[in-house]
Amino acid sequence: MSRQARVERSTKESEVLVEVELDGTGVSSIETGVPFFDHMLAQLAKHGGLDLTVRTKGDLEVDAHHTVEDTSLALGQALNEALGDRAGLRRYGYALVPLDECLVQSAVDLSGRPYLVHEEPDLVELIGSYDTTLTRHIWESIVATSQITLHVKVLSGRNAHHVVEAQFKSVARSLRDAVAIDSRVVGVPSTKGTLTAS
């Protein structure tokens, strides 16, 4: 069974196309107009074992907010659609990822219930043209449309680039485990019998 999805999102603020293949090899082709965000999405694909294509044209003359937000919403929707009814999945994933002085812990539950817990230190405002306050909003947006529970905690770190990148790598590894097929799971891994919002 192919676990892939294509999502197109169009507003007055952006045009977004996202294609995702859960059982990929980490190949990505990403163009959002926000270079550091592109770099982070490439990390998500590579370390999550996802094949990912993203094409976004947003109102960058205003700022990067709408571009990043709408891309994240579309990505979450694509993940949700690719997961289908979530039968046979491990469901849970956990990762502890170091990046030099930085250490990030994350955990994912493909629960059908959107919930985010996010802890990071105060960072410098910009990494290139990327507003570091958007990192939490990226996770909020992905969580909202993918219908997952996500915990991300930065345990240590000083360098803003490392702090954000380690989050993406950690979440990628958690997702990789959570979306994996478990041969011991029969049907949906929940006593409720469903992991999708009703």
C-alpha positions as a Markdown table, in Angstrom:
| # | Residue | x | y | z |
|---|---|---|---|---|
| 1 | Met | 0.0 | 0.0 | 0.0 |
| 2 | Ser | 1.4 | 3.4 | -1.0 |
| 3 | Arg | 1.5 | 5.8 | 1.8 |
| 4 | Gln | 1.7 | 9.1 | 0.0 |
| 5 | Ala | -0.3 | 12.3 | -0.4 |
| 6 | Arg | -0.4 | 15.5 | -2.4 |
| 7 | Val | -1.8 | 18.7 | -0.9 |
| 8 | Glu | -2.4 | 22.0 | -2.6 |
| 9 | Arg | -3.2 | 25.0 | -0.5 |
| 10 | Ser | -4.2 | 28.4 | -2.0 |
| 11 | Thr | -4.9 | 31.7 | -0.2 |
| 12 | Lys | -4.4 | 35.4 | -0.9 |
| 13 | Glu | -1.2 | 35.1 | 1.0 |
| 14 | Ser | 0.4 | 32.0 | -0.5 |
| 15 | Glu | 0.3 | 29.1 | -3.0 |
| 16 | Val | 1.6 | 25.8 | -1.6 |
| 17 | Leu | 2.2 | 22.4 | -3.0 |
| 18 | Val | 3.3 | 19.5 | -0.8 |
| 19 | Glu | 3.9 | 15.9 | -1.8 |
| 20 | Val | 5.0 | 13.4 | 0.8 |
| 21 | Glu | 5.9 | 9.7 | 0.7 |
| 22 | Leu | 6.2 | 8.1 | 4.1 |
| 23 | Asp | 8.1 | 5.1 | 2.9 |
| 24 | Gly | 10.8 | 7.1 | 1.1 |
| 25 | Thr | 14.6 | 7.4 | 1.3 |
| 26 | Gly | 14.9 | 11.0 | 2.5 |
| 27 | Val | 15.0 | 12.6 | -0.9 |
| 28 | Ser | 13.7 | 16.2 | -0.9 |
| 29 | Ser | 13.1 | 19.1 | -3.3 |
| 30 | Ile | 12.1 | 22.2 | -1.4 |
| 31 | Glu | 11.5 | 25.8 | -2.5 |
| 32 | Thr | 9.7 | 28.2 | -0.2 |
| 33 | Gly | 11.8 | 31.4 | -0.7 |
| 34 | Val | 13.0 | 31.1 | 3.0 |
| 35 | Pro | 16.4 | 29.4 | 2.7 |
| 36 | Phe | 16.8 | 28.4 | 6.3 |
| 37 | Phe | 13.2 | 26.9 | 6.4 |
| 38 | Asp | 14.1 | 25.0 | 3.2 |
| 39 | His | 17.2 | 23.6 | 5.0 |
| 40 | Met | 15.0 | 22.6 | 8.0 |
| 41 | Leu | 12.4 | 20.8 | 5.8 |
| 42 | Ala | 15.3 | 19.0 | 4.1 |
| 43 | Gln | 16.4 | 17.8 | 7.6 |
| 44 | Leu | 12.9 | 16.6 | 8.3 |
| 45 | Ala | 12.8 | 14.6 | 5.1 |
| 46 | Lys | 16.4 | 13.2 | 5.4 |
| 47 | His | 16.2 | 12.0 | 9.0 |
| 48 | Gly | 12.6 | 11.1 | 8.8 |
| 49 | Gly | 13.0 | 8.8 | 5.8 |
| 50 | Leu | 10.4 | 10.8 | 4.0 |
| 51 | Asp | 10.4 | 11.7 | 0.3 |
| 52 | Leu | 9.3 | 15.4 | 0.3 |
| 53 | Thr | 8.5 | 17.9 | -2.4 |
| 54 | Val | 7.5 | 21.5 | -1.4 |
| 55 | Arg | 6.8 | 24.4 | -3.6 |
| 56 | Thr | 5.6 | 27.6 | -2.0 |
| 57 | Lys | 5.1 | 31.1 | -3.3 |
| 58 | Gly | 4.2 | 33.5 | -0.5 |
| 59 | Asp | 4.0 | 37.2 | 0.3 |
| 60 | Leu | 7.6 | 37.4 | 1.3 |
| 61 | Glu | 7.5 | 41.2 | 0.7 |
| 62 | Val | 5.4 | 41.3 | 3.9 |
| 63 | Asp | 7.6 | 38.8 | 5.8 |
| 64 | Ala | 8.1 | 35.0 | 6.0 |
| 65 | His | 5.2 | 34.3 | 8.4 |
| 66 | His | 2.5 | 33.4 | 6.0 |
| 67 | Thr | 4.9 | 31.4 | 3.8 |
| 68 | Val | 6.1 | 29.3 | 6.7 |
| 69 | Glu | 2.7 | 28.9 | 8.4 |
| 70 | Asp | 0.8 | 27.9 | 5.2 |
| 71 | Thr | 3.6 | 25.4 | 4.2 |
| 72 | Ser | 3.5 | 23.9 | 7.6 |
| 73 | Leu | -0.3 | 23.5 | 7.6 |
| 74 | Ala | -0.1 | 21.8 | 4.2 |
| 75 | Leu | 2.7 | 19.5 | 5.3 |
| 76 | Gly | 0.7 | 18.5 | 8.3 |
| 77 | Gln | -2.3 | 17.8 | 6.1 |
| 78 | Ala | -0.2 | 15.7 | 3.7 |
| 79 | Leu | 1.1 | 13.7 | 6.6 |
| 80 | Asn | -2.4 | 13.1 | 7.9 |
| 81 | Glu | -3.6 | 11.9 | 4.5 |
| 82 | Ala | -0.6 | 9.7 | 3.9 |
| 83 | Leu | -1.2 | 8.0 | 7.3 |
| 84 | Gly | -4.7 | 6.9 | 6.2 |
| 85 | Asp | -6.6 | 5.1 | 9.0 |
| 86 | Arg | -3.3 | 4.6 | 10.8 |
| 87 | Ala | -3.7 | 0.8 | 11.0 |
| 88 | Gly | -0.6 | -1.3 | 11.6 |
| 89 | Leu | 1.5 | 1.6 | 12.8 |
| 90 | Arg | 3.9 | 1.7 | 15.8 |
| 91 | Arg | 2.1 | 4.9 | 16.7 |
| 92 | Tyr | 4.7 | 6.2 | 19.1 |
| 93 | Gly | 8.1 | 7.6 | 18.4 |
| 94 | Tyr | 10.9 | 9.1 | 20.6 |
| 95 | Ala | 14.3 | 10.6 | 19.9 |
| 96 | Leu | 17.1 | 12.3 | 21.8 |
| 97 | Val | 19.3 | 14.1 | 19.3 |
| 98 | Pro | 22.6 | 16.0 | 19.9 |
| 99 | Leu | 24.0 | 18.7 | 17.7 |
| 100 | Asp | 27.3 | 19.9 | 19.2 |
| 101 | Glu | 26.4 | 21.8 | 22.4 |
| 102 | Cys | 22.7 | 21.3 | 21.8 |
| 103 | Leu | 20.5 | 18.4 | 22.9 |
| 104 | Val | 16.8 | 18.0 | 21.9 |
| 105 | Gln | 14.3 | 15.5 | 23.1 |
| 106 | Ser | 11.1 | 14.8 | 21.2 |
| 107 | Ala | 8.2 | 12.4 | 21.3 |
| 108 | Val | 5.3 | 11.8 | 18.9 |
| 109 | Asp | 2.0 | 10.1 | 19.3 |
| 110 | Leu | -0.1 | 9.6 | 16.1 |
| 111 | Ser | -3.1 | 10.0 | 18.4 |
| 112 | Gly | -5.7 | 11.7 | 16.2 |
| 113 | Arg | -5.6 | 14.5 | 18.9 |
| 114 | Pro | -3.6 | 17.6 | 18.1 |
| 115 | Tyr | -1.5 | 18.8 | 21.1 |
| 116 | Leu | 1.9 | 20.5 | 21.3 |
| 117 | Val | 4.3 | 20.9 | 24.2 |
| 118 | His | 7.3 | 23.0 | 23.1 |
| 119 | Glu | 10.2 | 24.3 | 25.2 |
| 120 | Glu | 13.2 | 26.1 | 23.8 |
| 121 | Pro | 15.5 | 28.9 | 25.2 |
| 122 | Asp | 15.3 | 32.5 | 24.0 |
| 123 | Leu | 17.2 | 32.8 | 20.7 |
| 124 | Val | 18.5 | 35.6 | 18.6 |
| 125 | Glu | 15.7 | 36.9 | 16.4 |
| 126 | Leu | 17.0 | 36.0 | 12.9 |
| 127 | Ile | 18.9 | 33.2 | 11.3 |
| 128 | Gly | 19.3 | 34.7 | 7.8 |
| 129 | Ser | 15.8 | 35.7 | 6.9 |
| 130 | Tyr | 14.2 | 33.2 | 9.2 |
| 131 | Asp | 12.4 | 34.5 | 12.3 |
| 132 | Thr | 13.3 | 32.1 | 15.1 |
| 133 | Thr | 9.9 | 32.8 | 16.8 |
| 134 | Leu | 8.4 | 30.8 | 13.9 |
| 135 | Thr | 9.8 | 27.5 | 15.1 |
| 136 | Arg | 7.1 | 26.9 | 17.7 |
| 137 | His | 4.4 | 28.0 | 15.2 |
| 138 | Ile | 5.7 | 25.5 | 12.6 |
| 139 | Trp | 5.1 | 22.7 | 15.1 |
| 140 | Glu | 1.7 | 24.2 | 16.1 |
| 141 | Ser | 0.7 | 24.2 | 12.4 |
| 142 | Ile | 1.9 | 20.7 | 11.6 |
| 143 | Val | 0.3 | 19.3 | 14.8 |
| 144 | Ala | -3.0 | 21.0 | 14.0 |
| 145 | Thr | -3.5 | 19.5 | 10.6 |
| 146 | Ser | -1.7 | 16.2 | 11.1 |
| 147 | Gln | -3.7 | 15.4 | 14.2 |
| 148 | Ile | -0.7 | 14.3 | 16.3 |
| 149 | Thr | 0.6 | 14.9 | 19.7 |
| 150 | Leu | 4.1 | 16.3 | 19.8 |
| 151 | His | 6.5 | 17.1 | 22.6 |
| 152 | Val | 9.7 | 19.0 | 21.8 |
| 153 | Lys | 12.1 | 20.0 | 24.6 |
| 154 | Val | 15.5 | 21.7 | 24.1 |
| 155 | Leu | 17.6 | 20.3 | 27.0 |
| 156 | Ser | 20.7 | 22.3 | 26.2 |
| 157 | Gly | 22.0 | 24.7 | 23.5 |
| 158 | Arg | 23.3 | 28.2 | 22.8 |
| 159 | Asn | 23.7 | 28.5 | 19.1 |
| 160 | Ala | 20.3 | 29.4 | 17.4 |
| 161 | His | 21.1 | 27.4 | 14.3 |
| 162 | His | 21.9 | 24.3 | 16.3 |
| 163 | Val | 18.8 | 24.7 | 18.5 |
| 164 | Val | 16.4 | 24.9 | 15.6 |
| 165 | Glu | 18.1 | 22.3 | 13.5 |
| 166 | Ala | 18.3 | 19.8 | 16.3 |
| 167 | Gln | 14.6 | 20.1 | 16.8 |
| 168 | Phe | 13.9 | 19.2 | 13.2 |
| 169 | Lys | 16.2 | 16.3 | 13.3 |
| 170 | Ser | 14.8 | 15.0 | 16.6 |
| 171 | Val | 11.2 | 15.3 | 15.4 |
| 172 | Ala | 12.2 | 13.6 | 12.1 |
| 173 | Arg | 13.5 | 10.6 | 14.0 |
| 174 | Ser | 10.5 | 10.5 | 16.3 |
| 175 | Leu | 8.2 | 10.6 | 13.3 |
| 176 | Arg | 10.2 | 7.9 | 11.5 |
| 177 | Asp | 9.6 | 5.5 | 14.3 |
| 178 | Ala | 6.0 | 6.4 | 14.8 |
| 179 | Val | 4.9 | 6.0 | 11.2 |
| 180 | Ala | 6.8 | 2.7 | 10.8 |
| 181 | Ile | 4.7 | -0.4 | 10.2 |
| 182 | Asp | 4.8 | -2.9 | 13.1 |
| 183 | Ser | 4.1 | -6.5 | 12.0 |
| 184 | Arg | 2.7 | -7.3 | 15.5 |
| 185 | Val | 0.0 | -4.7 | 15.3 |
| 186 | Val | -3.4 | -5.9 | 14.1 |
| 187 | Gly | -5.6 | -3.0 | 12.9 |
| 188 | Val | -5.4 | 0.4 | 14.6 |
| 189 | Pro | -3.1 | 0.6 | 17.6 |
| 190 | Ser | -5.8 | 1.9 | 20.0 |
| 191 | Thr | -8.3 | 0.3 | 22.3 |
| 192 | Lys | -10.8 | 2.9 | 20.9 |
| 193 | Gly | -10.4 | 1.4 | 17.5 |
| 194 | Thr | -9.6 | 4.7 | 15.8 |
| 195 | Leu | -6.8 | 7.2 | 15.7 |
| 196 | Thr | -8.5 | 9.7 | 13.5 |
| 197 | Ala | -10.6 | 12.7 | 14.5 |
| 198 | Ser | -14.3 | 12.0 | 14.2 |
